[in-house]
Amino acid sequence: MAGDDKPRIFQDGRDMMINVAVIIVAMLVVVGFTGLCTFNPGAPEQGPVQEVDARSFVELESRAVDFPVRYPEMANEWTTNSARRAMLGGEPAPVIGWVTPGGGFVQMTQTGAPLDDAVRGIDANPRQLSNTEEVGGTEVQVYSSKESDVRDVWAVDTGDARLLFTGAATPEEFKQLIGVAVSTPPLAAS
């Protein structure tokens, strides 16, 4: 009888479920002691914004791209919370994000691609030029979509680079960042 030679642990489904339960309890105890996980029922709380060293990132990026890169120094109420490299038109494009004083978010993408290509390449959502604004003597083109969940793109052609701004902030916050960015001289590539 082949069934009689099996160890007791493999005799029926009830034994297997007990073993699974023992393994799960052991796993929870071991993971619980590491302190690497938490369980917080209820609504999430707003914690402090994690600041990143975007300046160092942008300085490194200025050496890796063939267009001038800027790092706008914003007021203390603006917190840089992201810095990453995106790809626009197959070329690297540094992206910096800020949490604004009003709790919004604005990100600036810098590229050497032509303005139309840059706006089309920022994401997969189509946008049309909806209006132009003047910020600090510079013309800013605002591209919008008919879709309500697609964010506007504010675009500036500085001649030596294109700056694209998007996010969830007030028009005044966009204009403040654009004004500082356009007046900031490019970093010296070393």
Secondary structure, DSSP 8 states (H G I E B T S, - for coil): -TGGGS-GGGS-HHHHHHHHHHHHHHHHHHHHHHT------SS----------HHHHHHHHHHHSSS--------TT-EEEEEEEEEETTEEEEEEEEE-TTS-EEEEEEESS-HHHHHHHSSS---EEEEEEEETTEEEEEEE-SSTTS--EEEEE-SS-EEEEEEE--HHHHHHHHHHHHHS------
